[in-house]
């Protein structure tokens, strides 16, 4: 799906850039620049997805799963650069409005709705569970909305002759992309810092573990992302009756995956009386 999305969007960026230059539309050129950023973003997301599937090794015991998070951060950085460039040129054009061929603008932007919408649909199935895929999906969905705005703007310019509307639309594009980029960058940065994934409530996880049969106490609970999707957990369980056996550990792991989507679980069983001093401080 990444290869199809990249090919379709790369071809459209070339068409849109030419149409923007030929028609004199900054809004169309801005959208082309934004779409070029998204083509690079799709390529990075594809690279991140490939890295996440790489097998583990003696040195990289988790494989290359963090590669997906790095790709997401680079994707956000590319969008930030595009936002600044669009806003700068739009402000300049407000003082020097230029004539626009609205027929070309409307036609190409309408094609953009189809191209970006199709790409968003191709990515939509993985967009909720994987932050890398979600970022790519959000970019394509936002592009479809932006293209719709350019169509409306082109029609208004054709009807009224108000040339300053073209750079105003460009500023709107910059604001929309900037807002979504900020939220996406914040999420990607949090995951790269081993924050608990947003879909998991750490308090609920703690209550779940404390409610397991035979558990009298809990400490050193950690939940962190494995990459752009999936999570791991480690915790020390105090069980005065002693080790409950492998069946307990298998059931606990299965329940954590079922309830919270945590697939990699490490539990240390302690009787409570011989807990190391470091553990005791973290209760």
Helices and strands as residue ranges (DSSP letters): H 2-23, H 26-52, H 66-95, H 102-123, G 124-126, H 131-160, H 164-192, H 202-210, E 217-225, E 231-238, H 246-260, E 264-270, H 277-281
